[in-house]
Amino acid sequence: MKKTSRKNIFRTYLLDIGFVLFLGFFLIFSRNIVGNYISQMNVYLPQINSIDPNLDPVGAEFLIKDANSISNNMFIFLLVIPVVVFLIYFIFQGLSFYYLKKEKKYLIYFFVTSLFSYILFALLLTKSSFNIPLILIFLLIAYLTFLSYLTINGEDYLKLLKQSYVLFFVFLGYLLLWIISFSLFLMAILNYTISNISYVLFAGLGLLVLLGISYCKILIVEKFS
């Protein structure tokens, strides 16, 4: 391992762990909040359906007003979720790459290029069907975004594009490692909720894969930047 890799691996690994932990805690927190809103709506809806506004207009208005308030709060919170998720990604992954690159205005470029890919990813999640063309478009945009993480210089970026016969497979491998890591952490959470001790194994494997991701990230930046 190179000297720069030895110096940066611990910090990169901590930032990647922070990304996974903050993202996981926020998503679990969001799930609980949304579930609470839905439970409240399930309480109000039967009451609204059973009340006669002609006999009790004040009571009907009160119930509808409360139900609308809950619905509006849930809608606002649902809009906040993707914003916070992106900010978590930007803070931890942006800093992770920035400390490896240490280029002026790097975080601005990281924010802008990542935002476009993230919007496309969010649109992909809203699709109920398996949309292959959209998935391919997302992979292409995500790959171009990945290249922008390696350099913010236009000429160097074009040089990286010319190495796509190698870098595209590097990107797919890097993406696959993240998918494996998230899958392992998801399995750890699911096993924890059912009090299965195997969650320790899945969490440990997830952390091990995450260490591999951090190491690969450093090698990629050193090799192609």
N, C-alpha and C positions, 0 to 999 in steps of 0.2 A: 504494500500500500504506500502511496506517495505521502510525503511529509504533509502536504496540504490536506490530504484526505484524513490523516490521523488527527490533525488539528480541528477539522470541521465536522467529523463524523458524530461526535457527541452532541454538538449544538443542533445539527441537522436532525438527528434522531429525536431529540427533545421536542423540536418544533413539529415533527411529524406525529409524535405521540400526543402533543398538545392539540393538534388539528383533529385527530381521531377522537380524543376525549371530549373536547368542547363540542364537536359536531354531534357525537353520540348523546351527550347529556342534553344538548339543546333539542334534538329530535325527540328524545324521550319526554322531555318537559313539554314540548309542543303537542305531542300525542295526548298527554294527560290533560292539557288545557282544552284542546279541541274536543276530547271526549267529555269533559265537564260541561262544555257549552251544549253538546248534543244531548246529554242527559237532562240538562235544564229545559231544552226545547221539548224533549219527550214528556216532561212534566206539564208544560204549558199547553201543548197542542190538544190533548184530550179535553182539558178544561175549556179551551176556546171552542172546540167542536160541540161541547155539551151545553154551553150557555146560550140562552136566547137573548140577543141584543135588544129585542123589543120589550122584554120583561125586565132586563137588568142592563141598560145601556152603559151605566157607569162601570159596572163590573167587567163588561165585555171590553170596553175601551181600555180599562186598566190592564187586563190580561194581554190584549193585543199590543199595547204600548210596551209592556215588559218583554214580550216575545220578540218584537222588532228590535228592541235594545240589545237583547242577547244575540240575535241574528247579525246585527250590524257589528257588534264587538267581535264575533267569530269571523266575519268577513274581513275586518281590518287585520285581525291577528293572522289570518291565512295569507294576507298580502305581505305581512311583516316577515313571515317564516323564510321565504326565498331570499329576502334581502339580508337577513341575519346569516343564513347559510353561506351566501356569497362573501360576506364580510369575514366570516370565520376562515373561509378558504383563502381569501386575499391576505389576511393578517399572517396566518401561519405558513402557508405555502409561499406567499410573496416574500416574507422575511427569510424563509429557508433558501430560496434561490438568490435573494439579494445578498445575503452574507457570503454566498459562494461567488457571486459575480462582482459585487461592490462597484457598480457603475452608476454614474450620476443619472438621475431621473428614471432609474430602472423600475422602481415601484409604480411610477405613473404608467409606463408601458405595460407592465404586468397587469395592472388594474384594467386598462382599456382592452387589451387583447383577451384577457380572461372573461371579461364581461360579455363579449359577443358570443363566445363559446358557451358560456353559462346560460344565456338566454335561449340559445338553440337547444341546449340540454333540457332546460325547463319545459320548452315546447314539446320535446320528445316525450317527456314524462306524462304530459297531459293527453297523449294519444292513447286511446283504449286498445287499438289494434297494433299489430307488429308492423310498423311502417319501415320497410327495408330501404327505400330511397332516402328517407329522412335520416335513418341511422348511418347510411354511407356518407351523406352530406355532413352529418355531425362528426364522424370520424375524420373526414378530410379537414374540416375547420379546426377540430381539436389537434390534429397533427400540425397544422400551420401555427396554431397557438403554442404548441410545445416547442417548435423551432424558435419562436419569438422569446421563449424563456432562456434560450441559449445565447442569444445575441440581440441587441437593439440597434445594431449597425446595419444599414440597408445592404451594403456590399457583402458583408459577412453572411447576412441572411440568404442572399442569392447563392452564395457558395454552399450553404447548408442544403438549400433546395436541390442543388446538383448532386448531393450525396444522399438523396432520398431513397435510393436503392438499398442503402444500409440503414439510414435513420428512421425510415418508416417502420421497419421491423424492430428497431430499438424502442420506438414509441409504443408499438403494440405490446412488446414485452413489459415495458414500464407500466402501461395501462392494466395489463393482465395481473401484475403483482398487486396493484391497488385493489382490483376486483377480488382477488384471493384474500387479501388482508381484511377487507370489509366483510367478506363472507364469513371468515373465521370469527371476527368480532360479533357479527350478527348471531352466529351459532352459540357463541359464549353467552350472549344476552338471553337468547331463547332458553338455553339450558339452565341459566341462573333463575329465570322466572318459574321454572318447574322444579327448582331445588335439586337439580342434577349436578353432581360434583364434577362432571366432565367439562363444565364451563371453564374450569381452571386450565384444562388442557387446550381448549380452543383459544382462550385468551393468551396463553403462552405461545401458541403457534402463531397467533395474529401478531404478537409483539416481535416474534422472530422474523416473520415475513416483512414486517415494518422496518426492522433493522436492515434487511436486504434492500428494501426500497431506498432507504437513506443512503446506503453505500453505493447503490447503482446510480442514484441521482448525482452524487459527487463525481463518480467516474465519468458519467455522461458529460457533465459540465466541463470537467478537466480535459476530456478527449476532444469535444467538438466545439468548445467556446474559443 
